[in-house]
Amino acid sequence: MKFPLCVRPLATADIDHAAAFLFDENPAAAGAFLEAIKPAFELLCEQPGIGSPRYAHLLPGVNLRMWPVKGFPHLIFYLYRAEAIEVIRVLHAARDLPAILQHETSGSG
């Protein structure tokens, strides 16, 4: 079963910000980053349980999972719900992930 994908506005902004930063350094890298996001999202829709629950304790009760963007130091944080995969953030791994994620709630976006 393939789950529908919902990308929250904040996650879209994260992707846009990362691509803009990469573009300033290397336009080809920005394009590669955007291309790497697509198969990651597709895989999560096909196999939503594949992500790590490493940060799940930060948002108890919402089944938070994480999946890396292949070839980049970015992590996709998503909620595995019965009706859809909901991407809440796409963050660089070097950021203070617990601090950022603790501000998220299952209903915000």
FENBEL-V123392 format. One record per residue. N is the residue number from 0. OMEGA is omega as a letter, one per 20 degrees, with the letter a starting at -180 (none if undefined). NEAR is the number of other ideal C-beta (glycine too) atoms within 10 Angstrom. Layout:
n/omega/near
N/OMEGA/NEAR
N/OMEGA/NEAR
This chain:
n/omega/near
0/r/5
1/a/10
2/r/17
3/a/10
4/r/15
5/r/16
6/r/19
7/r/19
8/r/8
9/r/17
10/r/21
11/r/13
12/r/12
13/a/22
14/r/20
15/r/12
16/r/13
17/r/21
18/r/18
19/r/10
20/r/13
21/a/19
22/r/15
23/r/10
24/a/9
25/a/11
26/r/11
27/r/10
28/r/16
29/r/17
30/r/13
31/r/14
32/a/21
33/r/15
34/r/10
35/r/15
36/a/21
37/a/9
38/r/11
39/r/21
40/r/18
41/r/12
42/a/15
43/r/21
44/a/16
45/a/12
46/a/12
47/a/21
48/a/9
49/a/11
50/r/23
51/r/12
52/a/12
53/a/12
54/a/17
55/a/17
56/a/10
57/r/17
58/a/17
59/r/9
60/a/7
61/r/17
62/r/18
63/r/25
64/a/21
65/r/19
66/a/20
67/r/15
68/a/20
69/r/11
70/a/11
71/a/18
72/a/12
73/a/23
74/r/22
75/r/25
76/a/25
77/r/29
78/r/19
79/a/19
80/a/15
81/a/6
82/a/8
83/r/15
84/a/22
85/r/22
86/a/24
87/r/24
88/r/23
89/a/28
90/r/21
91/a/15
92/a/12
93/a/8
94/r/14
95/a/9
96/r/18
97/a/10
98/a/9
99/a/16
100/r/20
101/r/12
102/a/10
103/r/19
104/a/10
105/a/15
106/a/6
107/r/9
108/none/14
